[in-house]
Amino acid sequence: WRAMVQAASQVADWRGARRLLDAMGRCGMPADGPAYGHALVACARASELEAPMALLEELREAGVPPELRPLNQLIAACGRRGKWKLASYLLAKMPELGTRPTTVSYNSALGALSRAGQWEEATRLLRSMPRDTPPDVVSYSTVVAACRRGGATQQALDLLDEMRVGGGDGGGDGGGPPLPPAPNAFTFTTAVTALAEAGRWREALQMYDDMPSSLPPNEALLHAAVVAASAGGEWRRSLELLGVRLAEGGDEGGDEGEGGGGGGG
C-alpha cells in the first residue's frame, strides 16, 4: 500500500493517494505515517492545500506524528500559492502534531511571508526562532527580501548590517545567543536592488563596491548594480559593470537564496 501511495505522490495525484489511504482504512490498517507523508507530498506537488488539513487531523486523532519533510514541502507549497497565513499556521501547529520544526521549516514559512511582502510578520518570525533552531543565512536573506518586497528598505539594510557585524554561522558564541550569519551574495543582491528601487542609487553602488572580496559578483548582483547606475545616469559605470558581466561569462552563481525549498531538516 505504501508503495502505491508513493507512486501517486510522484505524479502529484493527491486524489489517488487519498483513495488509497481510505482503502487502507477500510481494510482495518492503522494510520501509517510514511503513507500519509507521501499523500501530503502529493498535495504539496499539486499545490492542493485543503485536503492536507484533513490528513493531518486524521494523523492527530490516530496519535501518529506527521513526517518532517512532507510538512516542510507543504509549507513551501503554501508560499507558492500566496497562502502565507496558512504557512504560518502549519509551522505553529507542528509541535502540537508531534513534529519538531527545524530551521528548514522556519525558512519555508519565511519564504511564504517574503513572497507576499509581509516583512513585519517575517521579522517577528525570525526573532522568534528558538535557540536550538537558530536562523541561518537563508533565514536572514529571506527576511531581507521580504523587506525589499514590502518597501521597507531601511529595515532590509538594518538586517544586512546586523549580519555584517555578527558574521557568524548561526551557532552560539561561548554560551551566548547565536551570532547572525555572514551575508552571502543573495543578501547583497537584494539590498542593492532595494536601494536602487528606492532611488538611493549612490548607496546601492557604494554597497556593491564595498562587498567583501570573498563574494565574487554573480549575474543577479551585477544586474542590480547596472540598474542602480542607470537610474543615476551613470552610463559609463553601467558600461564598466556590463564589461565585468561579460568577462564573468554571465555566471549566476550558486548562492543560497530565499527559503521555501521544502527540503528535509
FENKA-V105376 format. One record per pair of residues at least 12 apart in sequence whose ideal C-beta (glycine too) atoms are under 10 Angstrom apart, sorted by the first residue. I is the first residue (numbers start at 1). J is the second residue. Records with the same first field share a line. If there is no record, write none. Layout:
I->J / J
This chain:
1->20 / 21 / 23 / 24 / 27 / 29 / 32 / 35
2->20 / 24 / 32 / 33 / 34 / 35 / 36 / 37 / 38
3->35 / 38
4->16 / 17 / 19 / 20 / 23 / 24 / 35 / 38
5->17 / 18 / 19 / 20 / 21 / 23 / 24 / 32 / 34 / 35 / 36 / 37 / 38 / 39 / 41 / 42
6->20 / 34 / 35 / 37 / 38 / 39 / 41 / 42
7->20 / 38 / 42
8->20 / 21 / 38 / 39 / 41 / 42
9->35 / 37 / 38 / 39 / 40 / 41 / 42 / 43 / 44 / 45 / 46 / 70
10->38 / 41 / 42 / 45
11->42 / 45 / 46
12->41 / 42 / 43 / 44 / 45 / 46 / 47 / 48
13->39 / 42 / 45 / 46
14->39 / 40 / 41 / 42 / 43 / 44 / 45 / 46 / 47 / 48 / 51 / 52 / 55
15->39 / 42 / 43 / 46 / 48 / 51
16->39 / 42
17->35 / 36 / 38 / 39 / 40 / 41 / 42 / 43 / 46 / 51 / 55
18->39 / 42 / 43 / 48 / 51 / 54 / 55
19->39
20->35 / 38 / 39 / 42
21->35 / 36 / 38 / 39 / 55 / 58
24->36
25->58 / 62
30->62 / 63 / 64
31->55 / 58 / 59 / 60 / 61 / 62 / 63 / 64
32->59 / 62 / 64
33->59 / 62 / 64 / 65 / 66 / 67 / 70 / 98 / 99
34->64 / 67 / 70
36->52 / 55 / 56 / 58 / 59 / 62 / 64 / 66 / 67 / 70
37->55 / 59 / 66 / 67 / 68 / 69 / 70 / 71 / 73
38->67 / 70
39->51 / 52 / 55 / 58 / 70
40->52 / 55 / 56 / 59 / 66 / 67 / 69 / 70 / 71 / 73 / 74 / 77
41->67 / 69 / 70 / 71 / 73 / 74 / 77 / 262
42->55 / 70
43->55 / 70 / 73 / 74 / 77
44->69 / 70 / 71 / 72 / 73 / 74 / 75 / 76 / 77 / 78 / 80 / 262
45->73 / 77 / 262
46->77
47->77 / 78 / 80 / 81 / 83
48->74 / 77 / 81
49->74 / 77 / 78 / 80 / 81 / 83 / 86 / 87 / 90
50->86
52->66 / 70 / 71 / 74 / 77 / 78 / 86 / 90
53->74 / 86 / 89 / 90 / 93
55->70 / 74
56->70 / 71 / 74 / 90 / 93 / 94 / 96 / 97 / 99
57->97
59->97 / 98 / 99
60->93 / 96 / 97 / 98
63->98
64->97 / 98
65->94 / 97 / 98 / 99 / 100
66->93 / 94 / 97 / 98 / 99
67->99 / 264
68->94 / 99 / 100 / 101 / 102 / 104 / 105 / 263 / 264 / 265
69->102 / 104 / 105 / 262 / 263 / 264 / 265
70->99 / 262 / 264
71->90 / 91 / 93 / 94 / 97 / 99 / 101 / 102 / 105 / 108 / 262 / 265
72->90 / 91 / 94 / 99 / 101 / 102 / 104 / 105 / 106 / 107 / 108 / 109 / 259 / 260 / 261 / 262 / 263 / 264 / 265
73->108 / 260 / 261 / 262 / 263 / 264
74->86 / 87 / 90 / 108 / 262
75->87 / 88 / 89 / 90 / 91 / 94 / 101 / 104 / 105 / 106 / 107 / 108 / 109 / 110 / 111 / 112 / 259 / 260 / 262
76->104 / 105 / 107 / 108 / 109 / 111 / 112 / 259 / 260 / 261 / 262 / 263
77->90 / 108 / 112 / 260 / 262
78->90 / 91 / 108 / 109 / 111 / 112 / 115 / 260
79->108 / 109 / 110 / 111 / 112 / 113 / 114 / 115 / 116 / 258 / 259 / 260 / 262
80->111 / 112 / 115 / 260 / 262
81->112 / 115
82->112 / 115 / 116
83->112 / 115 / 116
84->109 / 110 / 111 / 112 / 113 / 114 / 115 / 116 / 117 / 118 / 121 / 122 / 146
85->112 / 113 / 116 / 118 / 121
86->109 / 112
87->108 / 109 / 110 / 111 / 112 / 113 / 115 / 116 / 125 / 260
88->109 / 110 / 112 / 113 / 118 / 121 / 122 / 124 / 125
89->109
90->105 / 108 / 109 / 112
91->105 / 106 / 108 / 109 / 110 / 112 / 125
92->109 / 125
94->109
99->265
100->130 / 132 / 133 / 265
101->129 / 130 / 133 / 265
102->132 / 133 / 263 / 264 / 265
103->129 / 132 / 133 / 134 / 135 / 136 / 138 / 139 / 170 / 259 / 265
104->133 / 136 / 138 / 139 / 259 / 260 / 261 / 262 / 263 / 264 / 265
105->133 / 259 / 262 / 263 / 264 / 265
106->125 / 126 / 128 / 129 / 130 / 133 / 134 / 135 / 136 / 138 / 139 / 142 / 259 / 265
107->126 / 129 / 135 / 136 / 138 / 139 / 141 / 142 / 256 / 258 / 259 / 260 / 261 / 262 / 263 / 265
108->138 / 142 / 258 / 259 / 260 / 261 / 262 / 263 / 265
109->121 / 122 / 125 / 142 / 259 / 260
110->122 / 123 / 125 / 126 / 129 / 135 / 138 / 139 / 140 / 141 / 142 / 143 / 145 / 146 / 258 / 259 / 260
111->138 / 139 / 142 / 145 / 146 / 257 / 258 / 259 / 260 / 261 / 262
112->142 / 146 / 258 / 259 / 260
113->125 / 126 / 142 / 143 / 145 / 146 / 149 / 150 / 259 / 260
114->141 / 142 / 143 / 144 / 145 / 146 / 147 / 148 / 149 / 150 / 190 / 258 / 259 / 260
115->142 / 145 / 146 / 149 / 258 / 259 / 260
116->146 / 149 / 150
117->145 / 146 / 147 / 148 / 149 / 150 / 151 / 152
118->146 / 149 / 150
119->143 / 144 / 145 / 146 / 147 / 148 / 149 / 150 / 151 / 152 / 155 / 156 / 159
120->146 / 147 / 150 / 152 / 155
121->143 / 146 / 150
122->139 / 142 / 143 / 144 / 145 / 146 / 147 / 149 / 150 / 152 / 155 / 259
123->143 / 146 / 147 / 150 / 152 / 155 / 158 / 159
124->143
125->139 / 142 / 143 / 146
126->139 / 140 / 142 / 143 / 144 / 146 / 159 / 180
127->143
129->170 / 178
131->172 / 177 / 178
132->178
133->170 / 178 / 265
134->168 / 169 / 170 / 171 / 172 / 177 / 178 / 179 / 180 / 181
135->170 / 178 / 180 / 181
136->169 / 170 / 171 / 178 / 180 / 181 / 256 / 259
137->163 / 168 / 169 / 170 / 180 / 181 / 182 / 183 / 184 / 186 / 187 / 255 / 256 / 257
138->170 / 181 / 184 / 186 / 187 / 256 / 257 / 258 / 259 / 260 / 261
139->170 / 180 / 181 / 258 / 259
140->159 / 160 / 162 / 163 / 166 / 170 / 180 / 181 / 182 / 183 / 184 / 187
141->159 / 160 / 163 / 181 / 183 / 184 / 185 / 186 / 187 / 188 / 189 / 190 / 191 / 255 / 256 / 257 / 258 / 259
142->186 / 187 / 190 / 256 / 257 / 258 / 259 / 260
143->155 / 156 / 159 / 187 / 190 / 258 / 259
144->156 / 157 / 158 / 159 / 160 / 162 / 163 / 183 / 186 / 187 / 188 / 189 / 190 / 191 / 194 / 258
145->186 / 187 / 189 / 190 / 191 / 193 / 194 / 257 / 258 / 259
146->159 / 190 / 258
147->159 / 160 / 190 / 191 / 194
148->189 / 190 / 191 / 192 / 193 / 194 / 195 / 197 / 198
149->190 / 194 / 197
150->194
151->194 / 197 / 198
152->194 / 198
153->191 / 193 / 194 / 195 / 196 / 197 / 198 / 199 / 200 / 203
154->194 / 198 / 200
155->194
156->187 / 190 / 191 / 193 / 194 / 195 / 198
157->191 / 194 / 195 / 198 / 200 / 203 / 207
159->180 / 183 / 187 / 190 / 191
160->180 / 183 / 187 / 188 / 190 / 191 / 192 / 194 / 207
161->180 / 183 / 191
162->179 / 180 / 181 / 183
163->179 / 180 / 181 / 182 / 183 / 184 / 187 / 188 / 191
164->180 / 182 / 183 / 187 / 188 / 210 / 212
165->179 / 180 / 182
166->178 / 179 / 180 / 181 / 182 / 183
167->179 / 180 / 181 / 182 / 183 / 212
168->180 / 181 / 182
169->181 / 182
170->182
181->256
182->212 / 214 / 215
183->211 / 212 / 215
184->212 / 214 / 215 / 253 / 255 / 256 / 257
185->211 / 212 / 214 / 215 / 216 / 217 / 218 / 220 / 221 / 252 / 253 / 254 / 255 / 256 / 257
186->215 / 218 / 220 / 221 / 253 / 255 / 256 / 257 / 258
187->215 / 255 / 256 / 257
188->207 / 208 / 210 / 211 / 212 / 215 / 217 / 218 / 220 / 221 / 224 / 225 / 255
189->208 / 211 / 217 / 218 / 219 / 220 / 221 / 222 / 223 / 224 / 225 / 253 / 255 / 257
190->220 / 221 / 224 / 257 / 258
191->203 / 204 / 207 / 208 / 211 / 221 / 224
192->204 / 205 / 206 / 207 / 208 / 211 / 217 / 220 / 221 / 222 / 223 / 224 / 225 / 227 / 228
193->220 / 221 / 223 / 224 / 225 / 227 / 228
194->207 / 224
195->207 / 208 / 224 / 228 / 231
196->208 / 224 / 225 / 226 / 227 / 228 / 229 / 230 / 231 / 232
197->224 / 227 / 228 / 231
199->228 / 231 / 232
200->228 / 231 / 232
201->225 / 227 / 228 / 229 / 230 / 231 / 232 / 233 / 234 / 237
202->228 / 229 / 231 / 232 / 234
203->228
204->224 / 225 / 227 / 228 / 229 / 231 / 232
205->225 / 228 / 229 / 231 / 232 / 234 / 237 / 241
206->228
207->224 / 225 / 228
208->221 / 222 / 224 / 225 / 226 / 228 / 229 / 237 / 241
209->225
211->225
215->253 / 255
216->248 / 251 / 253
217->241 / 244 / 245 / 248 / 251 / 253
218->245 / 248 / 250 / 251 / 252 / 253 / 254 / 255
219->245 / 248 / 249 / 250 / 251 / 252 / 253
220->252 / 253 / 255 / 257
221->241 / 245 / 252 / 253 / 255
222->241 / 242 / 244 / 245 / 246 / 248 / 250 / 251
223->241 / 242 / 245 / 250 / 252
224->241
225->237 / 238 / 240 / 241 / 242 / 244 / 245
226->238 / 239 / 240 / 241 / 242 / 244 / 245
227->241
228->241
229->241 / 242
